[in-house]
Amino acid sequence: MSEISPAALRGAVDLSSLRNRPPASGAAAPAPGVVDVVVDATDETFGQILEISRTVPVVVDLWAEWCGPCKQLSPIIEKITRELEGRVLLAKVDVDANPQLAQSFRAQSIPMVVALIAGQPVPMFTGAVPEQQVREVFAQLLQVAAQNGVSGSLAVTDGADQAPSEEEPPLPPLHAEAFAAIEVGDYAAAIRAYEKALAENPRDEDAIAGLGQVRLLDRVQGLDLQEARVAAAAAPLDLAAQFAVADLDLAGGHVEDSFARLLDLFAQLPADQRTPVRERLVELFGLVGAADPRVITARNRLSSLLF
């Protein structure tokens, strides 16, 4: 992106229903105290986030557990936010758990990152982007915020009045190897690391989930969505063409579209050609989660087509 402006999202995002109270006019708000510059935002707490955006720009990261590109982008955003030491607040929004926020931001695909300056939305980017581009956009965001009189700093408290959190145990070596490979975009190496972990422990649920996510990232890397859709439309029964669009849809957050495409394909194929489609559906179900209502609906349709 070459320029970010609060006017760019005017009319596209409606945050009025999320305010706890209208912002006060006149003098700037005092610097709020926060325990951390990275917070989990919810439908109920977002009014507080809007108030903080009068003091420092707030970066809103809309994500979901099943979203592979989110797992690539979110750590980069968090790292840069912490480096700024209170000049930016990062508010992480799980779109599945907070549907009102997802609707307010009109999140058609994720990851979606939007900033707030004095309560006004500012577009940043959609989809996973390289770290250098993220840094450039953050720098531009701080400039725009300063031009709009939002250039404060958050006072980070030590959280002494809260119960101490347990230190997370270190990742197993092969998991750490996979994460390191993902951070540099070497998905093939990450796949090998997860496969080794599963060879050692076939019940390693984290490795199973990680392998599915990184396989998806590997498959969509370098694909062009428009070209993939054209190819799929020209060959409605071609497995590779349909799989490519289904993968891109899932990676972009269009879960129902991804499932519907594969289920429609499954229904049209002869019985002896259906197995790869069923296996791909089962793999994508695992990425989204068995308890997700979209998975439950799709599983029910798959069962009806099988029997």
PAFINU-846826 format. One record per residue: x, y negated, z negated of N, C-alpha, C, O, CB in turn; residue in one letter. Coordinates in pm, whole numbers, plus 32768, in hexadecimal, padded with zeros to 4 digits. Glycine has a CB too. Layout:
N
XYZXYZXYZXYZXYZA...
***
This chain:
307
80548076800080008000800080587F84800080C27F857FC27FA180007F87M802F7F19804580827EA2804E805B7E387FEA80AE7DE87FC0807B7E6880D8S7FDB7E367FC17FAF7DCE7F657F397E037F147EE17E457F4B7F897D4C7FB1E7F367DE57E957EC37E0A7E447E7F7D8D7E147EC07D2B7DEF7EED7E637DCDI7DFE7D907E147DB07D1A7DEE7D327D477DA77CF37DA77DD47D8F7CC27E69S7D0A7D047D3A7C8E7D287CF77C157D237D537BB37D6A7D3C7C777CCE7C81P7C1A7CCF7DBB7BA77CC37E147B947D407E687B277D567E9E7BB87C4C7E6EA7BFB7D937E747BF37E067ECE7B8C7E6C7EA47B567EB47EF87C797E487ED7A7B6D7E757E227B0B7ED57DF27A887E947DCB7A317ED57D927B417F227D7DL7A797E157DE879FE7DD07DC279867E117E0579837E1E7E807A067D397DE6R79267E3B7DB878B17E7E7DED78C07F147DF7785D7F5C7E0378917E497E73G793C7F457DF079527FD57DFB795380197D73793F80927D6A79D47FF07E41A796B7FCC7D0A797280037C8379177FB27C28791C7F377C297A0480037C4EV78C57FF47BDB786A7FB07B7F78867FDF7AF1785E804D7ACA77D67FC97BA6D78CB7F8B7AA478F07FAE7A1B78987F6979B478B27F71793C79827F8B7A02L782F7F2479E277DF7ED57985779E7F2A791977907EFE78A777757E8879D0S77767FA4793C77317FF878DA778F803078717761806A780E76EA80697920S7811802178857872805C782A78A67FF977C378F4801E776B78E580947877L787D7F7F77CB78AF7F19776E78697F2676E777EF7F3676E0789B7E8D77A8R78B77F1D767F787C7F1675F978447E8B75DF77DD7E7C759C78E47F3B758EN78877E277613785A7D9D760578A17D4B766F790C7D73769C78777D657576R786A7CDA769878AB7C8976FF792B7C4C76C979327C2C7653784D7C1B7731P79927C3C771C7A0F7C0176EE79FB7B7176C479AE7B2877027A7A7C0A775AP7A407B48765B7A377ABF762D7A797A6176907ADB7A8676D07A767AAF75A2A7A4579EA769C7A80798976F67AE5793576A97AE67933762E7A1579307737S7B3978EF76F57B97789476B37C1D78D5769C7C59790B76F87B5F7864762FG7C4E78CF761E7CD678FD75FF7CE4799176187C8579DE760E7CF878DD756EA7D5F79B8763A7D7B7A4576527D6D7A9475D17D817A5F75637E077A56768EA7D4A7B1475E17D397B69756B7DBF7B86752C7E257B8B75717CF37BEC7591A7DC37B9A74A97E417BC074697E6C7C4974987E1A7C9A74C37E337BBE73D0P7EED7C63748F7F227CE474BC7EEC7D5374647F057D5373EB7FBC7CE374BAA7EA27DB3749C7E6D7E20744B7EDE7E7D741F7F467E85745F7E037E6F7498P7EC67EC273B07F237F2873847EF37FB173B27E7D7FD273A27F337F2572ECG7F4B800073E97F27808674177F8E80E973E2800280C673CB7F1F808C74B3V7F62816473D07FBE81CC73A4801781FA74168088822474007F718242736AV7FE281F37491802F821F7505800381CD757D7F92819C7582801B82B7751FD805C81BD75DE803A817376587FF781CE76BE7FD181A0772A80B881347694V7FE7824D769D7F9E82AC76F17F2A82E2769E7F40831E76357FFB83217724V7EAF82CD76CC7E3A82F676807DDB834476D97DDB833377537DF3827C7641V7D8A8398769C7D1D83DC76E17CA0838676D47C72836C76657D05846D76A8D7C6A835C77447BF3830677437B77835B775D7B7B83BA77AA7BFF829677ACA7B098336771C7A8A837E772C7A1C831B774C7A2E82A177437A6883CE76ACT79A883527772793582FC778C791782A3771378F08230772378BB835177AED792A82DB769B790782927620796E822975FA794A81C275C078F882F375AEE79ED823F76197A5781E475EC7A85818076567ADC812D763B7ACD823375BET7A4C818676CD7A85813677397A6E80A177257AB98050775B7A4A816077BCF7A08807C76D679F67FEE76BA7A707FB176777A937F3F7693797C7FD97663G7AB17FFD761F7B2B7FCE75DD7B9C7FBD76427BEC7F6076387B558030756EQ7BA1801876A47C08800F770B7BF77F8E775C7C597F4B777C7C03808A7768I7B7A7F6E777C7B617EF277C67B907E7877787BC47E1977B37ACC7EE677E6L7B7C7E7976F47BA97E0976A27C417DFD76A57C777D8E76AD7B777E197613E7C877E6D769D7D1A7E6B769F7D4D7E3377237DB87DF677287D537EF87688I7D017E4777907D2E7E1878147D317D7F781C7D617D49787F7CD37E4F7881S7CFF7D3A77B57D0B7CA977B07D967C80777E7DBE7C0D778F7C9F7C6D7755R7DDE7CDE77417E627CC1770A7ED27CFA77627F357CB6777E7E6E7CF9767ET7EC27D76778C7F217DB677E67ED37DFF78537E617E26783D7F7F7E197798V7F107E1178C97ECA7E61792F7EBD7EF179007F177F2A78C37F157E5B79B6P7E4A7F2B791E7E2F7FB678FB7E2D8007797C7DE67FE579DA7DA77FC478AEV7E7B8071797F7E7C80CC79F17E22814379CF7E388187796B7F0E80FC7A13V7DBD815B7A217D5D81C67A0B7D7D82397A6A7D76822A7AE47CCB81937A1FV7DA082AA7A317DC283227A7E7D4D83837A777D3683C17A0F7E4783657A49D7D0483917AE57C9383ED7AE97CC484747B1C7CFB847E7B897C2183B67B44L7CB084DD7ACB7CEC855F7AE77C8B85CD7ABB7C2285B27A827D76856E7AA0W7CB386497AD67C6986BE7AA67CCC87317A947D3387357AD67BF586E57B08A7CAB878C7A3C7D0587FB7A1D7D2388507A977D9288847AA47CC9885279B0E7CC2885F7AF07CD388B77B647D1F88737BD77D4288B57C397C4B88E57B95W7D3787F37BCC7D7087A47C3B7E0887B17C3F7E4D87797BEA7D4987107C2EC7E3C87FA7CA07ECC880C7CAC7F19878B7CC27F7A87727C7A7EEA886A7D1BG7EF287377D227F3986B87D377F3A865F7CBB7F9886127CA67EFB866C7DA9P7ED1866A7C677ECE861C7BEA7F4486437B917F8185ED7B517E4986327B9EC7F6386C37B8E7FD186F27B39805886C47B6D80BB86C37B247FCE878B7B2FK805C86A07BEC80D6866A7C2680E385D47C0B815085A37BED80DA86857CBCQ8074858C7C15807884FA7C09807684C97B7980BF846C7B56800484BF7C53L802285057B25800D84D17A9D808E84C57A4C80A2845E7A0A7FAD852A7A53S80E985297A4D816585187A0081B984A27A2E81FD846379DC81B885967A08P81B684837AAF820184107AE281C7838F7AAA821183377A7D8200840E7B7CI814283847AAE8101830B7A7B811D82FA79E78139828B79B9806883107A94I81168368799C812E8360790C81BE833578EF81D682E37897811083E778CAE821D836D793A82AA8349792382C282B4793A8304827278EA8306839C797EK828C827F79A782A081F179C7825A81997961828F8131793B826D81D27A54I81E381C17934819C817478CE81EF816A784E81FA80FE7814811481B578AFT822981D87823827881D677A882F6818077B98322813F775A829F8266777ER83308181782F83A6812F78478387809A783983E0804B781983DF814B78D2E830B8073785182E47FE6784982CB7FB777BB82B77F3F77A482697FCE789CL82CD8011775B82CF7FF276CB82627F8F76A2827F7F27766683567FBB76A5E81E67FAF76C181777F5E769081427EF676F080E07EB376D081A07F1D7617G81807EE5776381507E8277C380DB7EB7781480967E6B785881C07E567820R80C47F3B780E80567F7D7856801D7FE877FB8067802A77B180857FBA78DFV7F9A7FFC78007F59806C77BC7F2A80CE78267EEE80A6788A7EE2803C7762L7F43814E78107F1281B5786A7E9A81FA782A7EA5823077BC7F81821D788BL7E2881F6786E7DAF8238783E7D9182AE789A7D74829C79107D3581D5783AA7D9A832778637D8583A178B17CF283CB78A47CBE83D678357DE484137881K7CB183E279157C22840279177C0F848B79597C28849B79D17BD183957962V7BE384EC790B7BBC856F79407B32855E797F7ACF854D79387BBC85DE78CFD7B2A85637A057AAC85457A487A4185AD7A2B79CA858E7A2E7AC3853A7ADEV7A6986297A0F7A06869079F179C586787969794D869079587A47871B79F3D7A128647790979DE86307883799C85A778747955858F78137A4D863D781EA79B3854E78D5798084C578C9793C849C794C79718448799679F2846278A6N78C884D57969788784BB79EA785C842A79FE785883FA7A6F780E851379F8P783D83E279917814835779A07888830379D6787582AE7A2D77E3831D791AQ78FF831B79A2797482D379D3799282F77A6479AE829F7AB679ED82F0797CL798C83787A8479A583A37B0D794483607B6D796A83377BDA799B843B7B18A78C683567B44786183167B97787A82817BA2786C82477C0E77D683317B5FQ78A082417B3378B981B17B35792A818C7B92792481277BD878D8817F7AA8S799281DF7B947A0481C57BED79ED81FC7C797A3F81E97CD27A8282017BB2F797B82427C8B795B827E7D0C79D082D17D4079FF82BF7DB1793682127D72R79FD832B7CEA7A71837E7D0A7A4883EC7D6B7A1684557D427AAE83BC7C89A7A5D83D47DEC7A3B84367E537AA384A57E5C7A8485157E857A2B83F27EDAQ7B1D84867E367B8784EB7E347BEB84C57DC77BF684507DA27BCE84F77EC0S7C3285287D967C9685107D2E7D1785577D567D1485B57DA57C6485417CA4I7D89852B7D1F7D9884BE7CBF7D7684367CFD7D95841A7D717E2584BB7C88P7D3683E37CAB7D1783597CD07D4A83007C607D2D83187BEB7C7B83447CE9M7D96829A7C837DD282427C1F7DA481B37C3C7DBA817D7CA87E6E824C7C20V7D6581777BD77D3280EE7BE17D6480A27B667D6880D97AF87C9580EB7BEBV7D8980247B797DB17FD17B087D3F7F757AE17CE47F5C7B307E2F7F7F7B29A7D447F447A667CE67EE17A357D347E677A067D917E7379B57C8C7F1A79C1L7D0E7DF37A387D497D747A0D7CD77D1C79DF7C837CF27A2E7D9D7D2F7A80I7CD47CFF795B7C687CB179217BE07CEB79447B807CA279607C707C1F7950A7BD87D7079417B5A7DB4795B7B397DC779EE7AD57E077A0E7AED7D6A791CG7B8B7D917A487B707D9B7AD77BC37E0B7B147C3B7E137AFB7B8E7D157B1DQ7B857E627B657BCF7ED27BA17C2D7EA47C107C0D7E4A7C5E7B6F7F387BD7P7CA07EE47C167D067EC87C7B7D327F4E7CB67D5E7FA57C6B7D817E797C3FV7D277F637D397D4C7FE47D737DE27FFB7D6C7E317F9E7D7C7D1E7FEC7E04P7E0A80777D537E98809A7D557EB181037DC07EEC80E47E277EC780CC7CCAM7E8681817DA97E9581E67E117E3B825E7DF57E0C82727D857F2882137E1AF7E2682AE7E5D7DDB832A7E557E3383997E8C7E71838B7EF57D5383217EA4T7E3984087E437E8D84787E6D7F18846D7E317F4084057DFE7E97847D7F05G7F6184DB7E387FE984DF7E038046848D7E5C8042849A7ED7801C85717DF7A809A84397E1F80F983E67E69818283F27E28818C84167DB380C983527E6CV81ED83D57E72827583E07E3B828C837D7DC9824A83157DC082DD83C87EAAP82EB839F7D728306834C7CFE832F82BF7D258304825F7CE48371838B7CA9E838082B07D8C83AE822B7DB2833981D27DD98337815C7DB8841282337E26Q82D7820B7E1F826181BC7E44821081977DC881DC81287DBF820882097EA7Q820781F37D6881BF81D57CED8202815F7CA681BE81057C7581BB82517C90V828781607C9F82D080F37C5D82B7806D7CA382A680077C61836781117C5AR82B3806E7D26829C7FF37D7182117FBB7D5481FF7F427D4582AD800C7E08E81AE80157D4D81267FE87D3381187FB37CA580D37F507C8E80C1805A7D4BV815B7FF37C4481587FC17BBA81957F357BB481607EDD7B7181A480217B5CF82057F217BF982457E9D7BF881E87E347C3281DF7DC47BFF82C97EA17C47A81A27E587C9D81447DFA7CDA80CE7DE07C7D809C7D707C7681137E307D61Q80A37E487C3680347E387BD880577DD27B6C80047D7E7B4A80107EBF7B98L80D07DD97B3680F97D7B7ACE80FC7CEC7B0380DB7C8E7ABB81837DA17A98L81217CDB7B8281227C577BBE80947C207BC9807A7BAD7BA781667C5A7C47Q80387C737BFB7FAD7C487C0A7F707C287B817F287BC67B727F597CB67C52V7F907C7D7B1D7F5B7C657A967F8C7BDF7A607F3E7B927A297F857CD67A37A800E7BC37A7180467B447A4080047ACD7A857FEA7A677A4680DD7B407A56A7FE97ADB7B077FA77A6F7B517F1A7A557B1C7EE479E87B2D7FA27A907BE6Q7EDF7ABA7ADD7E597AAC7AA77E5A7A9A7A0F7DF37AAB79CD7E057B267ACBN7ECC7A7779D97ED67A57794B7ED67ACF78EE7EBD7AC178777E677A007927G7EF27B4579247EF67BBE78D17F877BEE78CF7FB27C3779287E947C2E7908V7FD07BC47869805F7BE67863808B7BFD77D380FC7BDC77AF80B47B7778A3S80327C35778180547C4D76F680A27CCF76E580D77D0777447FD67C5176A2G80A57CFC766980EC7D78764880A37DBB75D580767D79757881827D5D7624S80997E3E75DB80557E8A757280B47EA474FF81297EC37513801E7F0D75A9L80807E99748580CE7EBD740F80B77F5173F4804B7F7973CA80A67E667393A811E7FA0740B8113803173F781308051736681A0803B73368173807F7455V80CC8085731F80DE80A87293811A813372888121817E72E9805880A17248T81468155720E818581D871FC8120824571DF814582BA71D681EC81D3718DD809F822071CE8039828571B4804B82CC7130802483407123803882E87222G8087828870CD80A682CA704D802882F17001802A834D6FAF80FB82706FF7A7FB882A7701E7F3E82C76FD67EF2833C70137E8883636FE17EE582506FD2D7F2A8374707E7EE983E670BD7F33846570997FA8846370737EE483D47155Q7EEC84D570A57F2B855670897F9A856F70EE7F85855A71657EC485CA708DA800E859B70C2807B85B3711F80598623717F80208689715880FB85D470D3P807C860E71FD80608675726280D286D97265814786B7724F804C863672EDS80AE87547280811387BD7288816587AC7307812F878E737180D388487282E81E787C172FB823C87B773708221882C73CD821C88A073A282D087B37347E8210880C744E81F3887574AE826E88CE74C082DE889C74C881C788397536E8258895274C782CA89AB74DC83038999756782BA897375C382A08A3D74C6P838389B2757883BF89A375FE83838A07766083578A73763A845889B575F7P838289E076DF834F8A3A774783AA8AB3775584248AA87744834389F077CEL83718B27777483C58B9A7795841F8B77780B83FA8B25785E836F8C1777B6P84948BB4781484F68B8D787C84BF8B8D790A84D98B2F7955856C8BE97876P84738BF4792F84408BF979B883D58B9079D083CA8B5C7A3F84088C8379D5L83868B70796A83248B057977836B8A7F798783438A2D79DA82C58B0278FDH83D38A697939842189ED7944846089E279CF846589767A09848E89E778D6A84908A547A0284CA8A557A8884628A2F7AF0847F89E67B4E85068AE07AA8E83E78A617ADF837B8A417B3D835889AD7B378347896D7B9F82FF8A967B20A834D89757ABE832C88E87AB0839788917AEF8378882E7B32831B88C47A1CF841488B47ADA848288667B14847B88687BAC849588037BEE850A889B7AE5A845888DB7BE3844D88E67C7583D788947CA983E288547D12843C89797C9EA836788957C6082F288487C8B831387B37C8C82E9876B7CE7827A88637C2EI835E87847C29837E86F57C1F83CD86C47C9783C3864F7CBC83CD86DA7B9FE841C871C7CD5846A86F37D4B842787217DCC846287147E3884F8872B7D44V83AE87567DC38364877E7E3A838E88027E77836A881F7EE9837087177E9FG83DA88537E2E840688D57E6283A289407E3583BB898A7DD6849888F87E30D833289467E7A82C7899F7E5082EC8A327E6382BF8A877E17824989807E9DY833D8A4F7EC783678ADA7EDD83B58B0E7E6483A28B807E3883BD8AE67F5DA840D8ABA7E2D845A8AE27DB783FF8AF17D3E84128B4B7CEC84C88A7C7D9AA839C8A997D33833C8AA37CC482EC8B247CCD82D28B657C6882DE8A297CC2A82C48B487D47827A8BC57D5A82CF8C3C7D30829E8C977CED824F8BD37DEDI834D8C3B7D5683A68CAB7D3183B48CB57C9A83B58D237C6284318C9B7D72R83BF8C447C5883CF8C457BC683528C7D7B82835D8CCE7B2683EC8BB77B92A82DD8C527BAE82618C857B7382508D1A7B91821F8D657B3C81E88C367BA7Y82768D447C09826B8DD27C2B82C78E277BD382A38E957BAB828C8DE87CC0E833E8DF37BB683978E3A7B5B835B8E447ACF83648EAB7A8C84208DF57B54K831C8DD47AA382DD8DD57A1F826E8E3D7A19825D8E8079B382A58D4979FDA82228E4A7A8381B58EAC7A8581EA8F3A7A9181AD8F987A5F81568E8F7AF9L825C8F497AD382988FCE7AD982C28FFB7A4D82BA90727A2D83118FCE7B39A82EE8F9C79FB83158FBB7972829C8FCF7918829D902378BE836E8F4D793AE82328F80793081BA8F8978DE813F8F6F793681188EFC794881BF8F237868N81028FD7796D808F8FC679C780188F8179857FBE8F5379CC8063904B79FCP80158F7779007FA68F3778BA7FC48EA678947F798E6A78477F838F86783FR80308E6F78C880558DE478AB7FF28D8778F180018D6A796880E88DC678D8D7F8C8D5878A67F228D0778E17F558C8279157F268C50797B7EB48CF0787CE7FB68C4778CF7FEE8BC878FE80358BDB7983802D8B8579DB804F8B8E7895D807B8C4B799280C08C667A10805C8C807A8080718C567AF281208CDD7A01A7FF08CC77A5F7F898CE17AC47F4D8C5E7AF67F408C487B6E7F198D3C7A8AI7F2A8C057A977EF08B847ABD7F558B2F7B0A7F338AF17B6F7EC08B397A40A7FD18B2C7AD880378ADC7B1B80538B0C7BA780678ABC7C0380B68ADD7ACAG80568B907BB980718BC97C3E80028BA27C9F801E8B7D7D11807F8C627C36L7F858BAA7C727F178B847CCB7F1E8AF27CF27F078AD07D667E928BA07C89G7F3F8A9C7C937F468A0D7CAF7FB789EC7D0F7FA6899D7D6B7F5789BF7C2EQ802B8A287CF9809D8A057D4D808E8A437DD980BF8A0A7E3A81218A337D0CV804C8AB57DE280308AED7E677FD58A907EB67FE88A7D7F2F7FEE8B787E5AR7F738A557E727F1C89F57EB57F6C897C7EE37F5C894F7F557EA989CA7E58L7FC089467E8C801288D37EB2806B88F47F29807E88A27F82806888A57E3CL80A2896D7F2A80FA89967F9680AC89A1801A80DF897B8083813C8A1D7F75D803189D580127FE389E6808C7FB7896080C97FB1895381437F698A3C8070R7F9788FE80747F63887F80AA7FD3881C80CB7FBA87B6810C7F03883F8047V804D883A80A080BC87DE80BA80CE87CB815080DE882C819A813F8812807AQ80CA8750817C80E1873282098065873D8260806C871B82D78148878C823DG7FF4876B822A7F7B8776827B7F3986ED828A7F3B869B822D7F1887DB823CL7F0086D582FD7EB3865D83177E1F868283147DF386D883617EDB861A839FD7DD2864182BC7D47866882A97CF68659832A7CA886B1834D7D088615823AL7D0785E983707CB985D383E97CD9863D84527C7E867384917CD385478421Q7D59865984667D8086BF84C77D4B8748849F7D1F879684F37E1986C584D5E7D508765841C7D1F87E683EC7C8887F484047C59886084287D3F87F88358A7C3E878883EF7BAD878E84057B8C87A3849A7B3087EE84BB7B6A870E83D2R7BD6876184F07BC0877285807BDB880385A97B8D883E85F47C1B871285D1V7C49883B85767C6B88C685977C01892785627BDF898885A57CF588EA855EA7BCE890D84E97B69896484AE7AE6895C84FB7AA289C1850E7B538940841AA7AC388E385277A4788D485747A50891B85FB79EC894E862D7A28883F8589A7AC8891E86357ADA895F86B77ADF89F786AC7AC68A3D870E7B5A892E86F8A7AFD8A2B86357B098ABD86227AC48AE485A17B078AFE853D7B9F8AEA8620A7A3E8AE985A179F38AFE85247A0B8B8484E179EE8B92846A79638AF0853FP7A3F8BE685297A588C6984EC7AED8C8684DB7B138CF684B97A198CD68540L7B408C2284F37BD18C3484E27BF58C24844F7BE18BBA84157C218BCF853AD7C2B8C8F84127C448C8D83837CA88C21835C7C918BD782FD7C768D148354L7D188C1783A57D7F8BB683817D4A8B2883867D678AD7832E7DF88BC483DEA7CFB8B0A83EE7CC68A8383FD7C638A61838D7C6789F383577C828A738485A7C0B8AC0836B7BAA8AA783027BEC8AA282797BC68A5182247B3E8B138304Q7C4F8AF982627C978AF981E37CDD8A7381CD7CDF8A40815D7CFE8B6C81DFF7D168A3A82387D6089BC822A7D04894D81F87D298902819E7DA0899482B0A7C8C894282327C3088D882087BFC88F3817C7BEC8896812C7BBA88CC826CV7BE18972815C7BB2899380D67C1B896E806D7BF9893A80037B8F8A2980CDA7C99898A808B7D048965802F7D0D88CE801D7D1A889C7FAD7D8A899D8061D7D078885808C7D1087F480857C9A87B980397CAA875B7FEC7D1687B98111L7C2387F2804F7BAE87C180057BC087D77F6F7BA3877D7F207B2F88088037D7BED884D7F497BFE88697EBB7C68880D7E7E7C5487D67E137C2488FC7EA4L7CD987FE7EC47D4587A87E917D1687187E857D4686CE7E2F7DBF87B07EEDA7CB886EF7EDB7C8586667ED67C0F86537E7A7BD985E47E6F7C5F863B7F5EG7BE586BE7E357B7886B37DD57AEF86D67E0B7A8C86CE7DC27B74862A7DA2G7AE586FC7E8A7A6487207EC57A4D87B67EB27A5288047F117A5F86FA7F5DH7A3387DB7E377A2C88687E1279B888AF7E5879CB89197E947A1F88777D7BV794188737E5078CC88B47E8E78DF88C67F2378BA892E7F5A784E88627E73E791A88627F687930886C7FF8798F88DF8018797A89298077796987E88030D79F888ED7FC67A5989597FDB7A1589E17FCF7A258A3780267ACC894E7F76S79CA89F37F6379868A747F4E791F8A8E7FBC79178AFE7FEF79438A767EC5F78D18A297FDF78688A3C804378A28A6480CA78698AB9810F781589BB8052A79128A2980EF79528A4B816F79788ADF8172795D8B2581D479CE89F38188R79B78B0E810779E48B998105796E8BFA80F979718C6681337A458BAF8091L79098BD580AE78948C2B80A278498C358127781A8CA1814D78368BF88035L783D8BC5816E77FE8BC881F3784F8C20825278178C6C82A177F08B39822CD78D38C15824B792A8C68829E79178CFB827B790B8D5082D579BE8C3F828CL79158D1A81FA79028DA481CC78808DDD8204787C8E50822F79028DA98132F78168D8D820377938DBC823077918DD982C577458E2F82F377288D55820FA77E48D93831377E28DA483A4783B8E1583D578298E468445780C8D2483E7Q789C8E3F838478FC8EA383B178C68F3183A478738F4C834E797D8E968361L78F58F8C83FB78D4901983EA790B904D8365796C90168331790B906D8460P78CF90B4833078F490E782AC7987910B82A379C590F8823A78A1915F8289A79C29140830F7A4D916C83097AB190FA83147B2A9112830F7A6691D08377D7A82907D83247ADC9009832C7ACC8FA982B77B078F3D82B57AC58FBF83AEQ7A7D8FD182567A5B8F7481EA7ABF8F7081767AC28F0E812B79D68F9781B5R7B0F8FD781687B638FE380F17BBE8F6980DA7BC48F3880697BB8905E80FCT7C058F3581417C5C8EC081277C0D8E4780F57C418DF980A57CA78E9B81A5P7B928E3781247B428DC480F97B198DD680677B1F8D7780187AC68DB48152V7AF08E5080437ACC8E6A7FB87B448E537F5D7B358E187EF27A978EF97FA7R7BBA8E807F867C318E6F7F337C558DDC7F237C7F8DB27EB77CA78EBC7F70E7C458D8C7F8E7C648CFD7F837BFF8CB97F277C248C617ED87C648CBA800ER7B818CE17F317B1C8CA77ED77B3D8CC77E467B378C6E7DF07A908CDD7EFAL7B618D427E2A7B818D697DA17BF98D197D6E7BFD8CF17CFA7B9E8E017D99V7C5B8D037DC57CD08CB37D9D7CA88C247D7B7CD78BEC7D187D3A8CB47E0DE7C538BE87DCE7C288B5E7DB57BCD8B557D3A7BD08AF27CF17BE08B267E30L7B7B8BBD7D237B2B8BC07CA97B868BB87C2F7B688B727BCE7AD58C407CA4F7BF48C017C347C518C017BC47C8E8B797BAA7CAA8B577B377CBE8C647BDCG7CA38B2B7C147CDC8AA57C037C7A8A467BC07CA289F37B6E7D078A6D7C8BL7BFB8A527BE17B9789F87BAA7B6D8A237B1E7B5489CF7AC87B1D89F17C06V7B658AA67B067B418AD87A827ABD8B227A837A5A8AF37ABB7B398A667A20G7ABD8B987A457A488BEF7A4B79CB8BB07A0E795C8BD07A377A658C707A04A79DC8B5679AB796A8B1B796779308AA379B278C58A72798D79918AF278DDA79748A757A1979438A007A6378C18A237AAA78B98A8A7AED79AE89CF7AC8D785A89CF7A9D77DA89EF7ADD77E389FF7B7477958A4A7BAF777689857ABCP784089B97BB2785089C67C4378868A507C6878638A897CCF78AE89597C79R78DC8A867C12790E8B0D7C2778A08B727C1178918BD27C5D79868B2A7BCBV78528B5E7BA977E58BBC7B8A77828BC17BFF77588C2D7C27779B8B927B08I775E8B4D7C3577028B487CA6773D8B8F7D1F76F88BDC7D6276E08AB77CC9T77BC8B747D3C77FB8BB27DB0780A8C497D9D77F88C957DFC78848B727DC9A782B8C747D2378368D057D0977AF8D4A7D1F77A98DB77D5878678D207C78R77458D097CF376C08D447D04769F8D547D9A76678DB97DC376558CED7CBEN76C38CEF7DE876A98CFA7E7976FF8D677EB676D18DB37F0B76C38C737EC0R777E8D6E7E8B77D58DD87EBF779E8E617E9F779F8EBB7EF478628DCA7E86L776D8E737E2577348EF47DFF76BB8F167E5576AA8F897E7E770B8EF27D6CS76688EB37E7275F18ECC7EC576188EF27F5375D28F3E7F9575968E517EC7S76898EBC7F8376B78EE0800A76F88F69800E76F98FAB807677188E77803CL77308F947F9C777190167F96770D90887F90772390F47FC777CE901D7F1FL769E906F7F4C763F90DC7F3675BA90BC7F77755C910C7F6F762B90F67E9FF
***
